[in-house]
Amino acid sequence: MTAWKPLGIDSEIAALATGRQTSHFAADVSRRNGAIGAALEGRRVMVVGAAGSIGSATTARLAGFRPACLHVFDQSENNLAELTRDLRGQPGGLPVADYRSLPLDYGSEIMGMVLRDLPPYDVVLNFAALKHVRSEKDPYSLLQMLDTNLFKHVRFLSWLAESGFRGRYFAVSTDKAANPTSLMGASKRLMEHVIFSPEVMSARLPHVTSARFANVAFSDGSLPFGYMNRLRKRQPLAAPRDTRRYFVSLEEAAEICLLAAFHDHDRDILVPHLSSDVDLIPMQTVAEGLLRHLGLTPALYEDEAAAVAAIDQELAQGRYPLLLTPLDTSGEKPYEEFVGLGEIASGIEGLDSVLSVAYRGHVPGAMQQFLSVLGAALSRGHTTPSKADLVAMIAAAVPELHHNETGRNLDQRL
């Protein structure tokens, strides 16, 4: 049998998806380094959803600017512990005197207590979200996604305003919010309305920004991350046919978050300045590139059972099964984009790697109606709405949604 060993996720592995050997955003972050440092040094900083892939990478960068306090929040105790160990294990240790990690749900009443009891923060970055299309497979998962991405966000912002917060607020969005076909993408478009719209936040925060960016190569839960797990477990890889995605590395994800969080203009959404001709990468290409990087030849399959059964036989000949699936699950589309219909992307003076999309508002009254109906749906004792009812409710608030319900979901795929 051919001997092989999967590699760790490093810059060389990430480049298989991004197609770049160096960071797309590094030069612009270097140009903005002084301004970012001035906004962070000696300030009170809060990071919500800090222990996920993007949150962790960004938090590590924030710590280097020596804020007076760095308080990180995430529901995952294990990931918070790993984040803390990682921060303390960096050269020079953790240069923050007041560092705390708290395993809290950002929409829980306990988070309200934190914001009430502690001095106001100067900078808040929010990465908390359910971010996978697979979370829209049934009404229960969909309601949880809407509760996490929207209802809890409204509560959190209200508590933040009541705490006396007068600083910078950043919440991450997604490329799937532009011309959404998935309910997850629509939920993040609704999140943009929540953070930017004075209809939702009567006591609007003084400076709010967001960022839509690409799939983060090999981040937790992503399909390429799953490839590493499949390889470790000697299971086939899988990729949807004729499906292209933009990719950024974890380093790049943290950098665009820094650029957006400390962007000068209020109510702007930053997006990567990438080329659809060059930077939209087929998922099949990523899977095949990873296998070849590991010294294996892709062996293409169309039947899942056959691919699973063929592992040992293929490995003995230096090959590895790659299952190609049709793009027929609900909410998926063949390519992603950063700018929606009716939106305009503009250049930013002094920056080359990003564009600015000015927030475009929603249909008047739609958000309050949506949140009212959603609140009723989440109330105990209320009849559980069907998925079709929830789709109609979302479409009323996000008229640009073009959702294709195929009856198939990602749990039915390898």
N, C-alpha and C positions, 0 to 999 in steps of 0.2 A: 504493500500500500504506500502511496506517495506520502512522504512526511511534509507537513505544513503546519504553520502556526499563525493564527490571526494576529494582526498587530493592534496596538492601542490606537486611540483616536488622537492623532497629532496633526500638525499643519500639513504634512505630506498626504495623509488620508483625506483631510478636508478638501484639499486641492483637487481630488478626484471628482468632487461634486461642483466646486466653485469654478474650476478651470483657471484659478489664479494662484500664483506662488507667493504673492505679497498681498497685504490687505488693501482693499479698494478705498478704505476710509482713513488710513493711518496718516496720510499727509495732511488732511483737513483737521483731524484731531490734534495733530502737532501745531497747526496754525492757531487753533482755538485753545491750546493748552493753558495759556495765561488767563484767559477769560474764565475758563472752567475752574481753574484753581482759585481764582478770586471769588467765585460764587460758592465754593465749597470749604475752603480753609477756615476753620474756626466756627463753622455752621453746624446746626443740628439737622441730621439727615436720617430719613426714614425710608426703608425699602420694603415694600410689600410683595409677597411672592418671590422672596429673595433667594430661595434655595433651589429653584428650577435652573435649567441650563442657562437661559439668558440672564435671569436674575443674578445667579452666582457670578457669571462672567462680568456683569456690570458692577456688582458690588465690590469685586476685587479691584476694579479700576477706581471706584469711588474712594476706597480706603487709602489709596496712594496719595490722594489730595489732602489728607490729614484734616478731616472734619473734626469738630469738637466732640460730636457724638455720632455714632452710627448704630442705629437700632434696626434689626432685620427681623422680619415676620414671615412665617410660612406654616402651613398646616402639617408639613412633613417633618416630624422630629428627627428622623434619620438624616434627611438631606440637610437640615439645619446644622446638625452636629458635624457633618462632613464639611459644610461651608466654613464653619468656625475653625475646624482643624486645618483646612486649607489656607485660610487667611493667616492663622498663626504660624503656619509652616513656611510661609514665604520668606525670602531673604530679608532680614531686618525686622521680621515679626509683624505684628499688627499695630500700626502707628496711630491708634485711636484710643484715647484714655477711657472714654465712656462707650464701650461696645456691649450690646445686649442682643441675644437671640431669643425670640419669643414664639412658641409654637401655636400661633393663633390664626383662626379664620378671620379674614379682614372684615367680614360683614357681621361678626358676632357681637353680642352685647359687651363682651369682655374687651373687644377692641375699642368700643365706645368709652369704656372706663379708662383705658390707656390714654386716649386722646383728651379725656376730661382731666385726668390726674397729673399728667406730665406737662412741662412747659411746651409751648408751640414749637413745631418743627419749622425749619427754614426751607428745606427741600424734601419733597416726597416723590418717590418713583414707585409706580404700581405695575407689577408684572403678573398679578393674580388673574387667572383665567382658566376656563376649560377651552382648549384650543384645537381640538381634533374633530374632524368631520364625523368620525365614528360616534361622537356624542349625540348625534341627532337621530339615532336609529329607532327610538321609541319615545312615547310621551314623557316617560319618567326621566330618562337621560336628558331629553331636550329641556324639560322644566329645570333640571339641575343646572344645565348650562346657562339658561336664561337667568336663573337666580344668582349664579356666581358672577356672570359677566355683566349683569345689569342691576338687579334689585339690590344686591349687596353693595354695588358700587355707589348707588344713590345714597344708601345709608352712610357709607363710609365718608363720602364727600360732605354730607350734612354734618357729621360729627367733626370733620376736619374744619369746616367753616366755623362751627361753634367753639372750637378750641382756640380760636384767634389766629389760625394759620393765615399768613399773608405772603407766602413765598412762592416758589416754583412748584408746579405739579405736572408730572409726566405720567401718562398711561400708555402702554404699548398696544398697538392695534395689529393689523395683519393685511397682507396683500389681498387676502380673500374678501376684505371689506369693499374692495373696488369692483363694481359690477358683480355683486355676489350671486352665486348659484347655489351655494351651500347655506344651510341655516346657521352654521357656525359663523360663516363670513357675515351673514346678515346681523347676527348678534353683536359682532364687533363693530359693524357700522352703527348699530344702535348705541353701542358703548361710546362711539365718537360723539353722537348726539348728547348723551348723558353728560360727558365732561365739558362739552363746548356750549351747550344750549342754555341761554338764560331762562327758557321755559321750564327746564328741569331744575336748575340751580338758581333760585331767586337771589341767594347771597353768593353770587358767582365768585369763584376763586380768581385772584388777580392775574395769574400768569399760567396758562395751561397749554401744553403741547402734546403731540403724539407722534408716532412713527409707524408706517406700514413698511414691512420689509419681507424679504424672501424666506423660504424654508431655510432653517439653520442646520447646516450639514452635520449629521450624526449627533444632533441634540436628542435628549431623552424623549422617547416616544415617536421620533421621526422614523420614516421608512428606512433611510440609511443606517440609523442607529439599530433598527431591527435586523439589518443585514449582519452587523457584528455579532448580535446575539444568536442569529440563525447559524452563523459559522461556528461559534463556540459550541453550539448544541447539535451540530452536524444535521442541520435541517436545510431544505432548499431555500434559496432566495426567491423573491417574487417582485415583479414590476408590472405596472399597467402599461399596455401598449399605447403608442402614439400620445404620450403624456409628457409635457415639458414643464420644468419648474425653474425659477430663479433660485440660486443658493447663495448663502453667505456662511462664513465660518463663525464659530462662537466668538472669536476675537472681533470679527467684523460686526456681529450683532451688538456686542457691548459698545463698540465705537459709534455706531449710528444712534444708539440710545443716548450716549453722552452728547452727541451733536444735537439731537432733538431736545433733550431735557434742558440744555443750556442755550437753545436757540433764542435769539433776541425777540422775535415777533410772537405775540400772543395768538392763540387759536390757529396755529399752523400745524400741518401734518408733514413730516419729512419722509421722503421716499428715496431709495437708491437711484442714482443716475446710471442706469445700466442699459444695455442694448438688447432688444428682443432678438435681433439677428445673431448675436454672439453669445449672450449670457443665459438664454433659455435653454436648459440642458435636458435632454430626454432622460427619463428615469431609467430606461433600459441601459443607456450609456453609462450611468453611474454604477449600476450593478455590475455590468461587464468590466468596467474599469477597475473596480475593487477586486474582482476575482483575478484579473490579469496581474494586478499589483501584487497579489499573494502567490503568483506563480501557477494559477489555475486557469484552465480554458473553460469558458461558459458553455454549458450544454443546455440548449433551449428545449423547454417542455411547454405543453399547453394543458396537460392534465395533472391536477394536483396530486392525486394518489400515485401516479406513475413517477412524478418527481420525487416524492417522499421515499418511494421504494428503491430509487436508483442511487441513493447517496454512496453506499459502499462501492458499488460497481463503477460509478463514475470517478470517485476519488482514486480508485486503484489505477485508473488510466490518466490521472492528472487533470480530470475535469470536475466540474461542479454544476449541479442542476440549477437552472434559472427558469422559474415558471413565469410565463408571460400571460397576463390576464386581460380580458376586455375592459374598457373603461365604461362600465355599466352600473356602477353603484351610485346611489342617490347623492346629489349635491356636488359631484366631482365635475371638473371641466378640463379640457385638454391642455390648457396653459393658464398661467396666472398673469396678473397685471397690477400696476400700482395706482393708476389714475382712473377714476370712474367717469362715466358719461356726464358731461356738464361741468367737470372739474378742470382746472387749469394748473399745470405744473410749471413753476417758474424757477429760474436760476437764483442762487443766493450769492451775493457779492462776497468774493474771497474764498468760496468753497466750490470745489469741482465734483465731488463724489455724490452729492445729494441735490435733490430738488425740493422745492416747497410747494405744497398743495394747500391753498387757503380753504378753510372749512366752509363747506356749502351746507346750509341749514336744511331742516326737514319740513315736511308739510305742517303748517300751523295747526296746533292742537293734537297732532298725531302721537307725539311722545307721551303727553299726559294721559291720553286715552289708552295707549298701549300699556303704560305702567299701571294704570288703574285695573285694567283687565288682567294683567299678569299678576298683580297683587291678589286679586280675587282667586285666580287659579292656584296660587300657592297657599291659600288659606286652608287651615285644617277644616275638614268637613265639607269642603267644596268638591263637587263632582269633578273627577279627573277629566280634563279635556282630551279629545283625540288628537293624534298627531296632525290630522288634516285641519282641525280647528286651530291648532297652534300655528301651522303654516299660514293659514288665512290671516290670523292675528298679526303675525310678523310682516306679511306682505302688505298689510294696510299701513304699517309704519315705515316700511322700506319698499316703496313702489318700484325701485330699480331691481328688486330681487327677481331672478328668473330661475326658480327651483324646479328641477326635473326629478320627480319621484318615480324611481324605477322599481321599487319593491325589493331592491338588493342593498345590503350595507356592508361595511368593511369587516364586520365580524364573520362574514361568509367568504372571506379571502384569507389566504395564508399570511 
